[in-house]
Amino acid sequence: MMLVCDMPAARLLAGFGHYTSDAHPCSMCKTRKSNFNHALDPEKLVPRTNKEHRQMAQAWLSAQTEDERKILYDENGVRWSELLRLDYWDVVQNTVIDPMHGFYLGICRRHCRQIWGMNASAKDCDGLWEMPTPSEEDQAAAKHVYQHGSSSTFNALKAESIRFLALEEGFDYRRNKKDLLDLLKQSAVLGIEMLTEVRKDMEKLNIPSWMAAAPNHPGEASHGKLTADQWRTLCTVNLPITLIRLWGSRPKDDRYHWMLQNFMHLVTALRLASMRTMTEEYIQRFETHMQTYLGEIIGFGQENPKAALYPHTTLTVYQHTMLHFGNLLRRFGPVHSWRCFAFEQFNYILQNIPTNSRFGTHRFEIRHAF
Ligand SMILES: [Zn+2]
């Protein structure tokens, strides 16, 4: 029996740690969040088990004080859940990663918004956002601080100096998040020129009535948040049409050609995982495409960190959980019977009922009306 909900709710209901925690972000394995970029081989992930989860939950329940519970929770990332009273229920295998949130609101959104910086007011770029190399003087100063400085002088170094040091030392330099994010906002792969091309193709395209159209002006703030359906159409229909038209005939060693190929690994993986009939062959192909997609983004398995397609990015929890997704398809079959779309439609219906947008007054009004 499956527990189907979005990630925050699933974690709470089943007694798992929060998905943003570093120590226990995944409900299926024990990979730390800070290690996501180095844990792309599914064979090497240490799985969680129902038996161990239940032992930890029982220990948490039996703890005598709140402090004791906190220590246990920090260590194990497990709390008691009333659902554990169902003895037959395998909490690890049956707490599913919802494909609606995972595919469209998780991975598609991350690729367009964070990796490609989708923004109709940004100028277009090739997605590398290379930080400027520090001057020789700054390089020498950075090395001096690194060898002899205090932690506060080290923290005060410019982002490019820290990145330069990390590269020199052969460390992962993808940690200067804030500075890199600030740079990201200025230019984007899906900047004004690309999005104009996407819109041109959209105008010529008739999509079937059962598909939700992507917004006419993607990447413009006035359109607000896209729904899962809109991300699906944008990423699996509109973007492939335009990107193949513009980047498809570029030489094979061209960066844009690589970006297209990498993106198509994602689109293919999502298509395979959404088939109405599921077979072992589809699942294995899904796994290959998804692992290639994720691996290329961060340059997994490459000695030289520069071989990453997007060296500024780290894997998120949804991207990580895709490594477990093949097994969910094996256990539960086509996603149509266990994804959130059906339930979330009711959220949409409820949200469209006019209210006065104020909590706590409804009951009074109903009583008053009677
Ligand atoms: Zn995991």
Residues whose N, C-alpha, C, O or C-beta is under 5 A from the ligand:
A	BS01	ZN	C26 M28 C29
